[in-house]
């Protein structure tokens, strides 16, 4: 993969996370739908084992929900890119 | 289908965590043997793309939404072991940073989506692709099946946990994920078709 392709690929991912994610459907997903229909959704409404820094893809301090989602999307995309890249580099060395 | 904290019993999430650790370790050893320099940035870009795509819920029938899982996509691009690692990375970041999927359920979520969905999906892809040579059809069927199989694993965990009777949750999970899986098939075929057109050399294939 050439540097140009990496930049294009990463840019496409960031564009999806930033520009499209605020318009994503907020409807319950498949598991949440089943949990609601079968009446066990409240079992998941416990205090999480560890509280995450950006729960529900909302960057704190931003009032506009769409923007909070968009910016948390960028942060996540960059973090996941770096993690995937870093792990692949480590795997290359373990040979 | 990211399971939150509270849905699974300690025995089930502990057991799933043990299986997930063993499976991901095996994937790490296998991926380490096959890792080439040119795959390193592709691992990063695939992880980023699948994370971003997983944020994009699309509405399906009955007031429900679905989003890409990306397991078969990652497996066809990178091979099953590296594909499973990519999905595992995405799931870990989602749980730790975004509370998407509970920390106690992380092992179960990795088992369902990175192992069953990704490696299981890849087996279906390679079987159909070898038998028929029809890679697009193989991709579509495997992508669909990966979501349905992951939902079956999820239903089994919920049933074993005593959260909800298995005979009730299993058909419900399969029913809704059979629909969501169609979205998975369409997105996976379109993205791989695009990559095949612009950079066919990037696809690990069979």
Contacts between the chains, C-beta under 8 A, distances in Angstrom:
chain1	res1	chain2	res2	distance
A	1	B	38	6.0
A	1	B	41	4.4
A	1	B	42	5.3
A	1	B	45	7.3
A	1	B	199	8.0
A	1	B	202	6.8
A	5	B	41	7.8
A	5	B	45	7.9
A	5	B	199	6.7
A	6	B	41	4.6
A	6	B	44	7.4
A	6	B	45	6.1
A	9	B	45	3.7
A	9	B	48	7.5
A	9	B	49	6.7
A	10	B	44	7.6
A	10	B	45	5.8
A	10	B	48	5.7
A	12	B	49	6.8
A	13	B	45	6.9
A	13	B	48	4.0
A	13	B	49	4.4
A	13	B	51	7.3
A	13	B	52	4.4
A	13	B	53	8.0
A	14	B	48	7.6
A	14	B	52	7.1
A	16	B	49	7.5
A	16	B	52	4.1
A	16	B	53	6.2
A	16	B	55	7.5
A	16	B	56	6.4
A	17	B	51	7.3
A	17	B	52	3.9
A	17	B	55	5.8
A	20	B	55	8.0
A	20	B	56	5.6
A	21	B	52	7.4
A	21	B	55	4.2
A	21	B	56	6.2
A	24	B	55	6.0
A	24	B	56	4.8
A	24	B	57	4.5
A	24	B	58	7.7
A	24	B	65	7.7
A	24	B	67	7.5
A	25	B	57	4.2
A	25	B	58	6.0
A	25	B	59	4.4
A	25	B	65	3.9
A	26	B	57	7.3
A	26	B	65	7.5
A	27	B	57	7.0
A	27	B	59	5.7
A	27	B	63	5.6
A	27	B	64	5.7
A	27	B	65	4.0
A	28	B	63	7.3
A	28	B	64	6.0
A	28	B	65	6.9
A	29	B	1	6.6
A	29	B	2	7.8
A	29	B	57	6.6
A	29	B	64	6.9
A	29	B	65	5.6
A	29	B	66	6.3
A	29	B	67	7.0
A	29	B	180	8.0
A	30	B	1	5.6
A	30	B	64	6.2
A	30	B	66	5.9
A	30	B	151	6.7
A	30	B	173	7.1
A	30	B	176	4.3
A	30	B	177	5.1
A	30	B	180	5.2
A	31	B	1	4.2
A	31	B	2	7.3
A	31	B	3	6.8
A	31	B	151	7.8
A	31	B	154	6.5
A	31	B	173	7.3
A	33	B	62	7.1
A	33	B	63	7.3
A	33	B	64	4.2
A	33	B	176	5.8
A	34	B	169	6.5
A	34	B	172	4.6
A	34	B	173	5.6
A	34	B	176	6.2
A	35	B	7	7.4
A	37	B	172	6.6
A	38	B	164	5.2
A	38	B	168	6.0
A	38	B	169	6.2
A	38	B	172	6.3
A	39	B	164	8.0
A	40	B	7	7.2
A	40	B	158	7.7
A	40	B	163	5.3
A	40	B	164	5.0
A	43	B	6	4.7
A	43	B	7	5.7
A	43	B	163	6.0
A	44	B	4	3.9
A	44	B	5	6.9
A	44	B	6	4.7
A	44	B	7	5.4
A	44	B	102	7.7
A	45	B	6	7.1
A	46	B	5	5.6
A	46	B	6	4.0
A	48	B	4	7.6
A	48	B	5	5.2
A	48	B	99	5.7
A	48	B	102	6.2
A	48	B	103	6.8
A	49	B	5	5.2
A	49	B	102	6.3
A	49	B	103	4.2
A	49	B	104	5.1
A	50	B	96	7.6
A	50	B	103	5.1
A	51	B	99	7.3
A	52	B	95	7.5
A	52	B	96	6.2
A	52	B	97	5.6
A	52	B	98	5.9
A	52	B	99	3.9
A	53	B	97	5.9
A	54	B	97	5.6
A	54	B	98	5.4
A	54	B	99	7.9
A	55	B	98	6.7
A	55	B	99	4.0
A	56	B	98	7.0
A	56	B	99	6.6
A	56	B	100	7.7
A	57	B	55	6.5
A	57	B	98	5.4
A	57	B	100	7.2
A	69	B	55	7.7
A	72	B	98	7.1
A	73	B	52	6.6
A	73	B	55	5.6
A	75	B	97	7.9
A	76	B	51	5.7
A	76	B	52	7.9
A	76	B	55	7.7
A	76	B	93	6.4
A	76	B	94	7.8
A	76	B	97	6.5
A	76	B	98	6.5
A	77	B	48	4.9
A	77	B	51	5.7
A	77	B	52	5.1
A	78	B	48	7.5
A	79	B	93	5.8
A	79	B	97	6.8
A	80	B	47	4.7
A	80	B	48	5.3
A	80	B	50	8.0
A	80	B	51	4.1
A	80	B	89	6.3
A	80	B	90	5.9
A	80	B	93	5.2
A	81	B	44	4.6
A	81	B	45	6.8
A	81	B	47	6.1
A	81	B	48	3.8
A	82	B	44	7.1
A	83	B	47	6.5
A	83	B	89	4.9
A	83	B	92	7.9
A	83	B	93	6.4
A	84	B	43	4.6
A	84	B	44	4.3
A	84	B	45	7.8
A	84	B	46	6.7
A	84	B	47	3.0
A	84	B	48	6.9
A	84	B	86	5.9
A	84	B	89	5.3
A	85	B	40	6.3
A	85	B	41	6.4
A	85	B	43	6.3
A	85	B	44	3.2
A	85	B	47	7.8
A	86	B	44	8.0
A	87	B	43	6.9
A	87	B	85	6.4
A	87	B	89	6.4
A	88	B	35	6.3
A	88	B	39	6.3
A	88	B	40	4.2
A	88	B	41	7.9
A	88	B	42	8.0
A	88	B	43	3.6
A	88	B	44	6.8
A	88	B	82	7.5
A	89	B	40	5.6
A	91	B	28	6.8
A	91	B	31	5.4
A	91	B	32	4.6
A	91	B	35	4.5
A	91	B	82	7.8
A	91	B	85	7.7
A	92	B	32	7.8
A	92	B	35	4.6
A	92	B	36	7.7
A	92	B	37	6.6
A	92	B	40	6.2
A	94	B	28	8.0
A	94	B	32	4.3
A	95	B	32	5.8
A	95	B	33	6.5
A	95	B	35	7.0
